[in-house]
Amino acid sequence: ATAIQATTVSPSSSSYIRPLDNRVAIFMCRCFNYVCSMGQWLFYHMKCSMADFRNDRVVQIGFCRIPEYLCSWQNAASLLLTVFLCLMLCLEPILHCLEYAIDDLFTEDCAEGQHFLFPYSIMSTGAMLLYFLLLSDLSVVSTRVSAFALVCCRVVNEVFLFLIGVSFIVAAFACAISALEQQDPDYAGIDKAAGQLVRVTFSMLDGTHYDKLMETPALMVAVIVYAIITVIFLINVLIAQMSCAYASTYKDMLGFARLNRGKIVVETMPSVPKWRWQRFCNSLKLEDRVEFGEGDIGLAGGMQVWEQASLNVTTVDMIKRFGGSTAPGAQWPEEGSTGLDEDDRFDRMERLVEKAMKRMSRKGGKTGGGSQSTGSSMGNSGVSVLESSNSGSSD
């Protein structure tokens, strides 16, 4: 991107005579761009094209047969970038001025190079955009950024539908306004009317333009109807469609991002040399045992990650340990036959006692009032029985 940036800055300031060191730096950047970037892409596309044609991996698109590897947008964009770089090399102003500008070395300010400045700038602009488009593939490094990029790709279809609808409405009203009897030079013809309507859609006109339209009421009515259809209706429909598309994609975007990362990893693995993969596996040290704690040696085949003890507080040991032989032929002990430790039994009894005390305290609060009423009624009945007995004895 730095090399192509040097190519884009130079044509826009051709009238300025650059110092020699600046011209040498630009020339070196362009040489690096053509040799390293364009050469690498040429070798890559020639290799992939020959491999696909040799193995009959082609895709039929209309009357053309293209290699299968171009079905990926990254490969198609890189092929288009290669074409732009080749055209830039053919239109290079420094090479055209190299024969004539003897005093000014590596300059592009000559009569022979001036004819190629504008087409060269067009090619360099396209190449710059393609460089950054390919750079967006690095979004897989972050899951959140990759999810955002996937959501944008899903929602961009709604934008294309909106542009198709706006283009149809612009063409319809431009043809209708050109058939209208009016003397406004801004709307004289289909092309001028379409340009003005596009500016109305994107709010690129000021109030003086609409004041001028008041002189032709029929034209003003047509522009107002067009603004209602596009600015009020179609833009709000676009917002609603983008909201619905985002809501339906947001639920699964993280999963799609992880799948996309896994797909890139799987596609990249065949190109990784065996010695590099082996060195990576050895650096993981999967054959070493991992410590569960200080002095507590665990199993092999894992990766140890340190964290603060306060992040995940656990009061119960989640690791189940079994005594006995570790031979592969030894029978694995059943979980039910191992029983509980003495500490676990006491903890369980303590919890049961606490639950029983809570239940008794709850029941005691409820039955206290009932026992008092029962006692008072029994006391009254006892008094009445005593009185009845005394009355019987007196008789």
C-alpha positions as CSV (number, residue, x, y, z in Angstrom):
1,A,0.0,0.0,0.0
2,T,2.9,2.4,0.6
3,A,4.4,1.7,-2.8
4,I,1.0,2.3,-4.5
5,Q,0.5,5.4,-2.4
6,A,3.7,6.8,-3.9
7,T,2.3,6.2,-7.4
8,T,-1.0,8.0,-6.6
9,V,0.6,11.2,-5.2
10,S,3.0,11.9,-8.0
11,P,0.6,12.4,-11.0
12,S,-1.6,14.8,-9.1
13,S,1.3,17.3,-8.7
14,S,3.1,17.0,-12.0
15,S,3.6,20.7,-12.3
16,Y,5.8,20.7,-9.2
17,I,9.5,19.8,-9.8
18,R,10.5,17.4,-7.2
19,P,14.0,17.1,-5.7
20,L,16.2,14.3,-6.9
21,D,16.0,12.4,-3.6
22,N,12.2,12.5,-3.7
23,R,12.1,11.3,-7.3
24,V,14.5,8.4,-6.5
25,A,12.4,7.4,-3.5
26,I,9.2,7.3,-5.7
27,F,11.0,5.3,-8.4
28,M,12.3,2.8,-5.9
29,C,8.8,2.4,-4.4
30,R,7.3,1.8,-7.8
31,C,10.0,-0.7,-8.7
32,F,9.2,-2.6,-5.5
33,N,5.6,-2.5,-6.3
34,Y,6.0,-3.9,-9.8
35,V,8.6,-6.5,-8.9
36,C,7.4,-7.8,-5.6
37,S,3.6,-7.2,-5.7
38,M,2.9,-7.6,-9.4
39,G,5.4,-10.4,-9.9
40,Q,4.0,-12.4,-7.0
41,W,0.5,-12.1,-8.2
42,L,1.5,-13.0,-11.8
43,F,3.2,-16.2,-10.6
44,Y,0.2,-17.1,-8.3
45,H,-2.4,-16.7,-11.0
46,M,-0.4,-18.5,-13.6
47,K,0.1,-21.4,-11.2
48,C,-3.5,-21.7,-10.1
49,S,-4.8,-21.3,-13.7
50,M,-2.6,-24.0,-15.1
51,A,-3.5,-26.3,-12.2
52,D,-7.2,-25.8,-12.6
53,F,-7.1,-26.3,-16.4
54,R,-4.9,-29.3,-16.1
55,N,-7.3,-31.0,-13.6
56,D,-10.4,-29.8,-15.5
57,R,-11.6,-27.7,-12.6
58,V,-13.4,-25.0,-14.6
59,V,-16.7,-23.1,-14.3
60,Q,-18.9,-22.3,-17.2
61,I,-20.1,-18.7,-17.2
62,G,-22.0,-17.9,-20.4
63,F,-19.6,-18.7,-23.3
64,C,-16.5,-18.5,-21.1
65,R,-14.7,-21.1,-19.1
66,I,-12.8,-19.7,-16.1
67,P,-10.7,-21.5,-13.5
68,E,-12.5,-22.6,-10.4
69,Y,-10.2,-20.7,-8.1
70,L,-11.6,-17.4,-9.4
71,C,-15.0,-18.2,-7.8
72,S,-13.6,-16.8,-4.6
73,W,-13.9,-13.0,-4.5
74,Q,-10.4,-12.6,-3.0
75,N,-8.8,-14.4,-6.0
76,A,-11.0,-12.4,-8.5
77,A,-10.0,-9.1,-6.8
78,S,-6.3,-10.1,-6.8
79,L,-6.5,-10.9,-10.6
80,L,-8.1,-7.5,-11.2
81,L,-5.4,-5.9,-9.2
82,T,-2.8,-7.7,-11.3
83,V,-4.4,-6.3,-14.4
84,F,-4.3,-2.8,-13.0
85,L,-0.6,-3.2,-12.1
86,C,0.3,-4.4,-15.5
87,L,-1.5,-1.4,-17.1
88,M,0.3,0.9,-14.7
89,L,3.6,-0.5,-15.8
90,C,2.7,0.1,-19.4
91,L,1.5,3.6,-18.7
92,E,4.4,4.5,-16.3
93,P,5.3,8.2,-16.9
94,I,8.8,7.8,-15.6
95,L,9.6,5.2,-18.1
96,H,8.3,7.3,-21.0
97,C,10.3,10.3,-19.8
98,L,13.4,8.4,-19.0
99,E,14.7,8.7,-22.6
100,Y,14.1,12.4,-23.0
101,A,14.6,14.0,-19.6
102,I,18.3,13.5,-19.2
103,D,18.9,16.3,-16.8
104,D,16.0,15.5,-14.5
105,L,16.5,11.8,-13.6
106,F,13.3,9.8,-12.8
107,T,11.0,12.7,-13.6
108,E,7.6,12.5,-15.2
109,D,7.3,16.1,-16.1
110,C,7.9,15.8,-19.9
111,A,5.9,16.1,-23.0
112,E,5.9,12.4,-23.7
113,G,4.8,11.5,-20.1
114,Q,2.0,14.1,-19.8
115,H,-0.2,12.1,-22.1
116,F,-0.2,9.1,-19.8
117,L,-0.7,11.0,-16.5
118,F,-4.5,10.8,-16.4
119,P,-4.9,7.2,-17.4
120,Y,-2.1,6.2,-15.1
121,S,-3.9,8.0,-12.2
122,I,-7.1,6.1,-13.0
123,M,-5.2,2.8,-12.9
124,S,-3.5,3.7,-9.6
125,T,-6.8,4.7,-8.0
126,G,-8.3,1.4,-8.9
127,A,-5.3,-0.5,-7.6
128,M,-5.3,1.4,-4.3
129,L,-9.0,0.5,-3.7
130,L,-8.3,-3.2,-4.5
131,Y,-5.3,-3.2,-2.1
132,F,-7.5,-2.1,0.7
133,L,-10.3,-4.4,-0.3
134,L,-7.9,-7.4,0.0
135,L,-6.7,-5.9,3.3
136,S,-10.2,-6.3,4.7
137,D,-9.7,-10.0,4.8
138,L,-7.6,-9.5,7.9
139,S,-10.8,-9.0,9.8
140,V,-10.8,-12.7,10.8
141,V,-8.1,-11.9,13.3
142,S,-10.8,-10.5,15.6
143,T,-14.1,-12.4,16.0
144,R,-16.1,-9.2,16.7
145,V,-14.6,-7.4,13.7
146,S,-15.2,-10.4,11.5
147,A,-18.8,-10.6,12.7
148,F,-19.3,-6.9,11.8
149,A,-17.9,-7.5,8.3
150,L,-20.2,-10.4,7.8
151,V,-23.2,-8.3,8.9
152,C,-22.2,-5.6,6.4
153,C,-21.9,-8.2,3.6
154,R,-25.4,-9.5,4.4
155,V,-27.0,-6.0,4.6
156,V,-25.3,-4.6,1.5
157,N,-27.7,-6.5,-0.7
158,E,-30.5,-4.3,0.5
159,V,-28.5,-1.2,-0.6
160,F,-28.2,-2.6,-4.1
161,L,-31.9,-3.1,-4.3
162,F,-32.4,0.4,-3.1
163,L,-30.1,1.7,-5.8
164,I,-31.9,-0.3,-8.5
165,G,-35.2,1.2,-7.4
166,V,-33.8,4.7,-7.3
167,S,-32.3,4.3,-10.8
168,F,-35.7,3.1,-12.2
169,I,-37.5,6.1,-10.6
170,V,-34.8,8.5,-11.9
171,A,-35.1,7.2,-15.4
172,A,-38.9,7.4,-15.3
173,F,-39.0,11.0,-14.1
174,A,-36.2,12.1,-16.3
175,C,-38.0,10.9,-19.4
176,A,-41.3,12.5,-18.1
177,I,-39.6,15.9,-17.4
178,S,-37.9,15.9,-20.8
179,A,-41.3,15.6,-22.4
180,L,-42.7,18.4,-20.3
181,E,-42.9,21.9,-21.8
182,Q,-40.4,23.9,-19.7
183,Q,-37.5,26.3,-20.2
184,D,-35.3,25.4,-17.3
185,P,-31.7,24.7,-18.7
186,D,-30.9,22.4,-15.8
187,Y,-33.6,19.9,-16.9
188,A,-33.1,20.3,-20.7
189,G,-32.8,16.7,-21.8
190,I,-32.9,13.3,-20.2
191,D,-29.2,13.3,-19.1
192,K,-29.4,16.7,-17.4
193,A,-32.7,16.0,-15.7
194,A,-31.4,12.6,-14.4
195,G,-28.4,14.4,-13.0
196,Q,-30.5,17.0,-11.2
197,L,-32.9,14.3,-9.8
198,V,-29.9,12.3,-8.4
199,R,-28.7,15.5,-6.7
200,V,-32.2,15.9,-5.2
201,T,-32.1,12.4,-3.9
202,F,-28.8,12.9,-2.0
203,S,-29.6,16.5,-0.9
204,M,-26.9,18.1,-3.0
205,L,-28.9,21.2,-4.0
206,D,-29.5,24.3,-1.9
207,G,-32.7,26.4,-1.5
208,T,-32.0,28.7,-4.5
209,H,-32.5,25.8,-6.9
210,Y,-36.0,25.2,-5.6
211,D,-36.7,28.9,-5.6
212,K,-35.9,28.9,-9.3
213,L,-38.3,26.0,-9.9
214,M,-41.2,28.1,-8.7
215,E,-41.1,29.9,-12.1
216,T,-42.3,26.6,-13.7
217,P,-45.1,25.1,-11.5
218,A,-45.5,21.9,-13.5
219,L,-41.8,21.2,-13.2
220,M,-41.9,22.0,-9.5
221,V,-44.8,19.5,-9.0
222,A,-42.8,16.8,-10.8
223,V,-39.7,17.3,-8.7
224,I,-41.8,17.3,-5.5
225,V,-43.5,14.1,-6.4
226,Y,-40.1,12.6,-7.2
227,A,-38.7,13.7,-3.8
228,I,-41.7,12.2,-2.0
229,I,-41.2,8.8,-3.7
230,T,-37.4,8.6,-3.3
231,V,-36.5,10.7,-0.2
232,I,-39.5,9.9,1.9
233,F,-40.6,6.4,0.7
234,L,-37.7,4.5,-0.7
235,I,-35.1,5.7,1.9
236,N,-37.5,4.6,4.8
237,V,-38.1,1.3,3.1
238,L,-34.3,0.9,2.9
239,I,-34.0,1.6,6.6
240,A,-36.7,-0.9,7.4
241,Q,-35.1,-3.6,5.2
242,M,-31.7,-3.0,6.7
243,S,-33.1,-3.2,10.2
244,C,-34.8,-6.5,9.5
245,A,-31.8,-8.0,7.8
246,Y,-29.5,-7.0,10.7
247,A,-31.9,-8.4,13.3
248,S,-32.1,-11.7,11.5
249,T,-28.3,-11.9,11.1
250,Y,-27.2,-10.6,14.5
251,K,-28.3,-13.8,16.3
252,D,-25.8,-16.0,14.4
253,M,-23.1,-13.5,13.3
254,L,-20.6,-14.7,16.0
255,G,-21.1,-18.3,14.9
256,F,-20.7,-17.4,11.3
257,A,-17.5,-15.5,12.1
258,R,-16.0,-18.5,13.9
259,L,-17.0,-20.7,10.9
260,N,-15.4,-18.3,8.5
261,R,-12.2,-18.3,10.6
262,G,-12.2,-22.1,10.7
263,K,-12.7,-22.2,6.9
264,I,-9.7,-19.9,6.3
265,V,-7.6,-22.1,8.7
266,V,-8.6,-25.3,6.8
267,E,-7.9,-23.7,3.4
268,T,-4.5,-22.4,4.6
269,M,-3.3,-25.6,6.2
270,P,-2.3,-27.4,2.9
271,S,0.1,-24.5,2.1
272,V,1.9,-24.7,5.4
273,P,5.2,-26.6,5.2
274,K,5.5,-29.7,7.2
275,W,8.6,-28.6,9.1
276,R,6.8,-25.4,10.2
277,W,3.8,-27.3,11.4
278,Q,5.9,-29.7,13.3
279,R,7.8,-26.8,14.9
280,F,4.5,-25.2,15.9
281,C,3.2,-28.5,17.4
282,N,6.5,-28.9,19.4
283,S,6.2,-25.4,20.7
284,L,2.8,-26.3,22.3
285,K,4.4,-29.0,24.5
286,L,1.3,-31.1,24.4
287,E,3.3,-34.2,25.6
288,D,4.1,-32.4,29.0
289,R,1.7,-32.9,31.9
290,V,-0.3,-29.8,32.9
291,E,-0.4,-28.8,36.6
292,F,-3.9,-28.4,38.1
293,G,-2.3,-26.5,41.0
294,E,1.1,-26.1,42.6
295,G,2.6,-29.5,42.8
296,D,-0.6,-31.1,41.5
297,I,0.5,-32.8,38.2
298,G,-2.4,-33.4,35.8
299,L,-2.8,-35.0,32.4
300,A,-0.9,-34.4,29.2
301,G,-2.4,-33.0,25.9
302,G,-3.6,-29.6,27.3
303,M,-2.5,-26.0,27.3
304,Q,-2.2,-24.2,30.6
305,V,-3.6,-20.7,30.9
306,W,-3.0,-18.7,34.0
307,E,-5.7,-16.4,35.6
308,Q,-6.3,-14.6,38.8
309,A,-7.7,-16.8,41.6
310,S,-10.5,-14.3,42.3
311,L,-12.0,-14.6,38.8
312,N,-13.6,-18.0,39.2
313,V,-13.9,-18.8,42.9
314,T,-14.7,-22.5,43.6
315,T,-15.3,-23.9,47.1
316,V,-15.7,-27.5,45.9
317,D,-12.9,-29.4,44.2
318,M,-14.2,-30.2,40.7
319,I,-11.5,-32.8,40.0
320,K,-12.5,-36.3,40.8
321,R,-9.5,-38.4,42.0
322,F,-9.2,-42.2,42.1
323,G,-6.6,-44.2,43.8
324,G,-5.0,-47.4,42.5
325,S,-3.2,-48.5,39.5
326,T,-2.9,-46.3,36.4
327,A,-2.4,-49.2,34.0
328,P,-4.5,-49.1,30.8
329,G,-5.7,-52.6,31.4
330,A,-7.0,-51.9,34.9
331,Q,-10.7,-51.5,35.3
332,W,-11.9,-47.9,35.9
333,P,-13.6,-47.7,39.3
334,E,-17.3,-46.9,39.3
335,E,-18.3,-43.6,40.7
336,G,-21.0,-45.0,43.0
337,S,-18.6,-47.6,44.6
338,T,-16.1,-45.0,45.7
339,G,-18.3,-43.6,48.4
340,L,-17.8,-40.2,50.1
341,D,-15.0,-39.0,52.2
342,E,-15.5,-38.3,55.9
343,D,-15.4,-34.5,55.4
344,D,-18.0,-34.8,52.6
345,R,-20.3,-36.8,55.0
346,F,-20.0,-34.3,57.8
347,D,-20.7,-31.4,55.4
348,R,-23.7,-33.2,54.1
349,M,-25.0,-33.9,57.6
350,E,-24.4,-30.2,58.6
351,R,-26.5,-29.1,55.6
352,L,-29.3,-31.4,56.5
353,V,-29.3,-30.2,60.1
354,E,-29.4,-26.6,58.9
355,K,-32.4,-27.3,56.7
356,A,-34.2,-29.1,59.5
357,M,-33.6,-26.2,61.9
358,K,-35.0,-23.8,59.3
359,R,-38.1,-25.9,58.8
360,M,-38.6,-26.2,62.6
361,S,-38.3,-22.5,63.1
362,R,-40.8,-21.8,60.3
363,K,-43.3,-24.3,61.7
364,G,-42.8,-23.0,65.3
365,G,-43.8,-19.5,64.2
366,K,-46.9,-20.7,62.6
367,T,-48.1,-23.1,65.4
368,G,-47.3,-20.8,68.3
369,G,-50.5,-18.9,68.2
370,G,-52.5,-22.1,67.7
371,S,-51.0,-23.7,70.7
372,Q,-51.9,-20.7,72.9
373,S,-55.5,-20.7,71.7
374,T,-55.7,-24.5,72.3
375,G,-54.3,-24.1,75.8
376,S,-56.8,-21.4,76.7
377,S,-59.7,-23.4,75.4
378,M,-58.6,-26.4,77.4
379,G,-58.2,-24.2,80.5
380,N,-61.8,-22.9,80.1
381,S,-63.1,-26.4,79.7
382,G,-61.2,-27.5,82.7
383,V,-62.8,-24.7,84.8
384,S,-66.2,-25.6,83.6
385,V,-65.7,-29.3,84.5
386,L,-64.5,-28.3,87.9
387,E,-67.5,-26.1,88.6
388,S,-69.9,-28.8,87.4
389,S,-68.2,-31.4,89.8
390,N,-68.4,-28.9,92.7
391,S,-72.1,-28.3,92.1
392,G,-72.7,-32.1,92.0
393,S,-71.0,-32.7,95.3
394,S,-73.0,-29.9,97.0
395,D,-76.2,-31.5,96.0
